[in-house]
Amino acid sequence: MAEPTDSYELVDSTALALLKLRCPRCHQGKLFSTSALNVTQFAQMPAQCPVCGQSFEPEPGFYFGSMYITFAFNVGTFLVLGVLIYYLLGNPDTWVYVAIITGVTVLFTPLILRYSRALMLYLFGGARYDAKWRSRHGRAS
């Protein structure tokens, strides 16, 4: 495990740690290895947290369940965009709906996948935030 440095910012709020895609136990380690803009490797996750060693894959195939969360995000995206297109563009032809919704969905795929996995890990991964973890394991605060 790496010793925490300035690049590992402590986040006390679980909601904020989830939004920043941090480890559910220590709220410091990054959940993903690369940037979301890296189109070939945006889904790569380390096997464990670089700060506390928490496993990011509690069991084989764990993230198959995140497909349901991804589906929910995409349905929400379709609905919001459909309503916005209808009211802002005055109910254009069907191809306009398809083009805009497809384009936005493809652009947001890396973010949707990352947040789906993070939600899956936070809700069903079994790890909970432990504010005193660092002091119990001999690391300075």
Helices and strands as residue ranges (DSSP letters): H 14-19, G 62-65, H 66-89, H 94-124, H 133-136
